[in-house]
Amino acid sequence: MIIMVRTYVTLLVIGGSLIFASCGPSKKMRAATARIDSLSTANADLLKLKGSLEDSVKAGQDALKTANEALQNSKTEFETAKTELSKTKTLLTEEQQKMDALRNRLSDELKDFLGDGGEVKFENGTITIEMLSGLLYPSGSAVVNAKGKKALDALAGVLNDYPDLVVNIVGGTDDKPFRRGNNDNWGLSTQRANSVVRILTKKYNIAPTRLVASGKGEFDPVADNSTAGGRAQNRRTEIVINPDIDKVWSAIQ
């Protein structure tokens, strides 16, 4: 009987051992499988993140390339603008020097007439030769007198040495009523400017395309018309010489 009990216990121990032995690997396998699944998911997430980061890096590289190209273009445009600005400054300086030389020469050539109502002014890059009517014309007339012709002779000698400059001849009067036939102050100022233009073109062969004649009558006074001295200053013909702006603009464009 004792032997049978011992045998039964032994069988139970052996059976239990077999059961435990069979249960152990199953749990480990399930744990390993779960771990593998978790790692697979994590790996997939990492691959997804890697792809996203690679896309971001490529986008950043493309943006950097575009920015570098834009920067290079800006540098090129800046250097071009810098060169053009330097060129323009040089041309403006040359034009300024030319106008300074012209002003000095006109002052010298017309010095014999300055005391008789002639003045050379230089303002804002423009030269204005102001000749009072007493120097050029008899009272109420648009016919240039002998002394006026001498002044125009001196003027023409200088203008012919500067063939690229445009010259405006502008007549002006005082506000005293003037009427001779159908003529008035405005008409008289225009006729006087035309007389100067005709002498410069016909006698001295200055190109008509360089000359512009106009009259302002009493509507552009430079002095007070209430005094005799002021009215004398307003009775004038102005020769306005402008710098060669077309040359500068051509260089800029």
C-alpha positions in Angstrom: 0.0 0.0 0.0 2.8 2.3 0.9 4.5 1.5 -2.3 1.4 2.4 -4.3 1.1 5.8 -2.6 4.7 6.6 -3.3 4.2 5.7 -6.9 1.1 7.9 -7.2 2.9 10.9 -5.6 5.8 10.4 -8.0 3.5 10.3 -10.9 1.8 13.5 -9.7 5.2 15.2 -9.3 6.2 14.1 -12.8 2.9 15.2 -14.3 3.0 18.6 -12.6 6.5 19.1 -13.8 5.4 18.3 -17.3 2.5 20.7 -17.0 4.7 23.5 -15.6 7.3 22.8 -18.3 4.7 23.1 -21.0 3.2 26.4 -19.6 6.5 28.2 -19.2 7.5 28.5 -22.9 4.0 29.6 -23.9 4.1 32.7 -21.7 7.6 33.6 -22.8 6.6 33.2 -26.5 3.6 35.4 -26.0 5.7 38.0 -24.3 8.3 37.8 -27.0 5.6 38.1 -29.7 4.2 41.2 -28.0 7.7 42.7 -27.7 8.3 42.0 -31.4 4.9 43.6 -32.3 5.8 46.6 -30.2 9.2 46.9 -31.8 7.7 46.6 -35.3 5.3 49.4 -34.5 8.1 51.5 -33.1 10.2 50.7 -36.1 7.4 51.7 -38.5 6.9 55.0 -36.6 10.7 55.6 -36.8 10.7 54.9 -40.6 7.7 57.3 -41.0 9.5 59.9 -38.9 12.7 59.4 -40.9 10.8 59.9 -44.2 9.2 63.0 -42.9 12.5 64.4 -41.7 14.1 63.6 -45.0 11.3 65.5 -46.8 11.8 68.4 -44.4 15.5 68.4 -45.0 15.0 68.4 -48.8 12.4 71.2 -48.6 14.9 73.1 -46.5 17.7 72.5 -48.9 15.4 73.6 -51.8 14.5 76.8 -49.9 18.1 77.5 -49.1 19.0 77.0 -52.8 16.2 79.4 -53.8 17.3 81.9 -51.2 21.0 81.7 -52.3 19.9 82.2 -56.0 17.8 85.2 -55.0 20.7 86.6 -52.9 23.1 86.2 -55.9 20.6 87.9 -58.2 20.3 90.8 -55.7 24.1 91.1 -55.5 24.3 91.2 -59.3 21.5 93.8 -59.5 23.2 95.8 -56.7 26.5 95.8 -58.6 24.8 96.8 -61.8 22.9 99.6 -60.1 26.2 100.7 -58.4 28.0 100.8 -61.7 25.1 102.8 -63.4 25.0 105.2 -60.4 28.8 105.8 -60.7 28.4 106.3 -64.5 25.6 108.7 -64.0 27.5 110.7 -61.3 30.4 110.9 -63.7 28.2 112.2 -66.5 26.6 114.7 -64.2 29.9 115.9 -63.0 31.1 116.3 -66.6 28.0 118.2 -67.5 28.3 120.4 -64.5 31.9 121.2 -65.4 30.9 121.9 -69.0 28.2 124.3 -67.8 30.6 126.0 -65.4 33.1 126.5 -68.2 30.3 127.8 -70.5 29.1 130.3 -67.8 32.6 131.6 -67.3 33.1 132.0 -71.0 29.8 133.7 -71.5 30.6 136.1 -68.7 33.9 136.9 -70.3 32.5 137.3 -73.9 29.6 139.4 -72.8 31.4 141.5 -70.2 31.3 144.6 -72.5 27.5 144.4 -72.5 26.9 143.5 -68.8 27.0 147.1 -67.7 24.4 148.0 -70.4 21.7 145.7 -69.2 23.2 142.2 -69.6 23.7 139.7 -66.8 24.8 136.0 -66.8 23.2 133.9 -64.0 23.7 130.3 -63.1 20.9 128.6 -61.1 20.0 124.9 -60.6 22.3 123.9 -63.5 20.8 126.3 -65.9 22.5 129.4 -67.4 20.3 132.5 -68.0 21.6 135.5 -69.9 19.4 138.4 -69.1 19.5 141.2 -71.6 17.4 144.3 -70.9 15.4 145.6 -73.8 17.4 148.8 -73.9 20.4 146.7 -75.0 18.7 145.0 -77.9 15.8 147.0 -79.2 14.5 150.5 -79.6 11.5 151.3 -77.4 8.3 149.6 -78.6 10.2 147.8 -81.4 11.2 144.2 -82.1 14.0 145.1 -84.4 17.4 144.4 -82.9 19.6 147.5 -82.8 23.4 147.7 -83.7 24.6 147.2 -80.1 22.2 144.3 -79.7 23.6 142.7 -82.8 27.2 142.9 -81.4 26.0 141.2 -78.2 24.3 138.5 -80.2 27.5 138.1 -82.3 29.5 137.4 -79.1 26.7 135.0 -77.9 26.6 133.1 -81.1 30.4 132.5 -81.1 30.0 130.7 -77.8 26.8 128.8 -78.7 28.4 127.3 -81.8 31.0 125.7 -79.7 28.3 123.8 -77.7 26.1 122.3 -80.5 24.4 119.8 -78.1 22.8 122.4 -75.9 19.2 123.6 -76.3 18.6 127.4 -76.0 15.3 129.0 -75.0 14.8 132.7 -75.9 12.1 134.2 -73.8 10.8 137.8 -74.2 9.2 139.8 -71.4 7.7 143.3 -70.8 6.5 145.6 -68.1 2.8 146.0 -67.4 2.4 149.3 -69.1 -0.3 149.0 -71.8 1.2 148.7 -75.3 -0.8 148.6 -78.4 0.3 149.1 -82.0 -2.2 147.8 -84.5 -3.2 144.4 -83.2 -0.1 144.0 -81.2 0.2 144.1 -77.4 2.8 143.3 -74.7 2.5 139.6 -75.2 2.9 139.9 -79.0 5.8 142.3 -78.6 7.7 140.0 -76.2 7.1 137.1 -78.6 8.3 139.1 -81.7 11.4 140.2 -79.9 12.3 136.6 -79.0 11.6 135.6 -82.7 14.0 138.4 -83.9 16.8 137.0 -81.8 16.2 133.5 -83.1 16.2 134.6 -86.7 19.5 136.4 -86.3 21.1 133.4 -84.6 19.9 130.9 -87.3 20.3 133.0 -90.4 23.5 134.9 -89.7 25.3 132.5 -87.4 23.9 129.2 -88.7 22.8 127.9 -85.3 20.5 124.9 -85.9 16.9 125.9 -85.6 16.2 122.6 -83.8 18.3 123.9 -80.9 16.3 127.1 -80.4 12.9 127.8 -78.9 11.3 131.3 -79.0 8.5 132.3 -76.6 7.1 135.4 -75.1 5.5 136.0 -71.6 4.5 139.6 -72.0 4.0 141.3 -68.6 3.0 138.0 -66.9 6.5 137.0 -65.6 7.9 140.0 -63.8 11.2 139.8 -62.0 10.8 143.2 -60.3 8.2 145.6 -59.1 6.4 147.3 -61.9 5.4 150.3 -59.7 8.9 151.8 -60.1 10.8 152.9 -63.2 13.7 150.7 -62.3 11.5 147.7 -61.8 9.8 148.2 -65.1 13.2 148.5 -66.8 14.2 145.1 -65.4 11.0 143.5 -66.6 11.5 144.7 -70.1 14.0 142.0 -71.0 15.0 139.1 -73.2 16.3 136.0 -71.5 18.6 133.4 -73.2 18.2 130.2 -71.2 20.7 127.4 -71.8 19.9 124.0 -70.4 22.4 121.2 -69.7 22.3 118.1 -72.0 19.8 116.1 -70.0 19.2 113.7 -72.9 22.8 112.5 -72.7 22.4 111.8 -69.0 19.0 110.0 -69.5 20.4 107.9 -72.3 23.2 106.7 -70.0 20.7 105.8 -67.2 18.4 103.9 -69.6 
